Amino acid sequence: MSSGDRPSVEELMIRAESMKLDSEGVRKAFEHPSAPEFADQTSRWLPNSDNVHKLLLEAIQRHMPVKGHVLDLGAGTGRLTKLILEQFPSASVIVADYSTTMRHFAAAALADYDDRVTVVDLDMFASLWPDSICGFDVVVSGFAIHHGKSTEAYRLVYRRINEVLNDGGLFINLDHVAGEDRRSSISNAQSWRDFLDLDGGIDSDKFILSSYAEDRPIPISTHRQLLRETGFEQIEVLWEDMIFALYMGIKKSTR
Ligand SMILES: C[S@@+](CC[C@H](N)C(=O)[O-])C[C@H]1O[C@@H](n2cnc3c(N)ncnc32)[C@H](O)[C@@H]1O
């Protein structure tokens, strides 16, 4: 039900369905010159962002060797890479993204860490990844995998991630997830709108519309199942709030 002139969250979600971007539309959005600025405002739209990033770094600390090799998948501006490089001075990171705009931004933002960073062009949903993408202790991702256009696309990307990890390697993802049913998805999105409204400077409804038009989130239970099917164990949800979750899995030893 609408209150006053404001559409309900459910109405926004239905409207977003009719505006759904296809893969080309999503790619174009990330080529836009304003894309890096939006991606770098995470603390405004992610609840408890400092704490969530702390949890992410703590998980990496628990599972990565000192000279760890990391893949940041859909790395955008290099925001997560920078946190990792700062926290782990001997780690090196491959910064992978399919957007030229984002890669240019990331290369400039990470210029100070030159010898520990390589920026590469990669479409994570491509059926084949280059042979040079391999041997990682950690694959990290933030707000990128939710563009999987089907359960099969998610399964494929998890299989690729598993293949490029060393045995015992960590996959960790901070992302937009769906509720377990429509009712919980709507209620989670309502909580998120309440949170966005607190900012005062964000057009919450526009934000919700564009997020649901771009993203194709799936429930945590489906992520768990897909991770199990593609060779992960110790699958854990480290944090979950509103429409977001931080979850991880460890690559099962193949020996
Ligand atoms: C919202 S930004 C998040 C960036 C960063 N991970 C962060 O947490 O700040 C999403 C990024 O995923 C990238 N992306 C989306 N789909 C992708 C794909 N199929 N392959 C590679 N990168 C992709 C976009 O270009 C964009 O840079």
PDBQT file of the ligand as one rigid body, heavy atoms in Angstrom, charges set to zero:
ROOT
HETATM    1  C1  LIG A 301      28.953  -2.020  -7.364  1.00  0.00    +0.000 C 
HETATM    2  S1  LIG A 301      30.545  -2.243  -8.058  1.00  0.00    +0.000 S 
HETATM    3  C2  LIG A 301      31.406  -2.904  -6.651  1.00  0.00    +0.000 C 
HETATM    4  C3  LIG A 301      32.878  -2.747  -6.759  1.00  0.00    +0.000 C 
HETATM    5  C4  LIG A 301      33.718  -3.288  -5.596  1.00  0.00    +0.000 C 
HETATM    6  N1  LIG A 301      33.747  -4.729  -5.594  1.00  0.00    +0.000 N 
HETATM    7  C5  LIG A 301      33.265  -2.744  -4.262  1.00  0.00    +0.000 C 
HETATM    8  O1  LIG A 301      32.858  -3.550  -3.400  1.00  0.00    +0.000 OA
HETATM    9  O2  LIG A 301      33.329  -1.548  -4.085  1.00  0.00    +0.000 OA
HETATM   10  C6  LIG A 301      30.344  -3.689  -9.069  1.00  0.00    +0.000 C 
HETATM   11  C7  LIG A 301      31.537  -3.954  -9.977  1.00  0.00    +0.000 C 
HETATM   12  O3  LIG A 301      31.374  -5.240 -10.580  1.00  0.00    +0.000 OA
HETATM   13  C8  LIG A 301      31.790  -5.147 -11.913  1.00  0.00    +0.000 C 
HETATM   14  N2  LIG A 301      31.135  -6.232 -12.663  1.00  0.00    +0.000 N 
HETATM   15  C9  LIG A 301      29.807  -6.429 -12.831  1.00  0.00    +0.000 A 
HETATM   16  N3  LIG A 301      29.603  -7.528 -13.592  1.00  0.00    +0.000 NA
HETATM   17  C10 LIG A 301      30.833  -8.010 -13.904  1.00  0.00    +0.000 A 
HETATM   18  C11 LIG A 301      31.290  -9.113 -14.684  1.00  0.00    +0.000 A 
HETATM   19  N4  LIG A 301      30.422  -9.910 -15.317  1.00  0.00    +0.000 N 
HETATM   20  N5  LIG A 301      32.611  -9.347 -14.744  1.00  0.00    +0.000 NA
HETATM   21  C12 LIG A 301      33.495  -8.504 -14.136  1.00  0.00    +0.000 A 
HETATM   22  N6  LIG A 301      33.139  -7.438 -13.427  1.00  0.00    +0.000 NA
HETATM   23  C13 LIG A 301      31.813  -7.190 -13.302  1.00  0.00    +0.000 A 
HETATM   24  C14 LIG A 301      31.359  -3.771 -12.360  1.00  0.00    +0.000 C 
HETATM   25  O4  LIG A 301      32.051  -3.316 -13.506  1.00  0.00    +0.000 OA
HETATM   26  C15 LIG A 301      31.654  -2.954 -11.108  1.00  0.00    +0.000 C 
HETATM   27  O5  LIG A 301      32.946  -2.430 -11.136  1.00  0.00    +0.000 OA
ENDROOT
TORSDOF 0
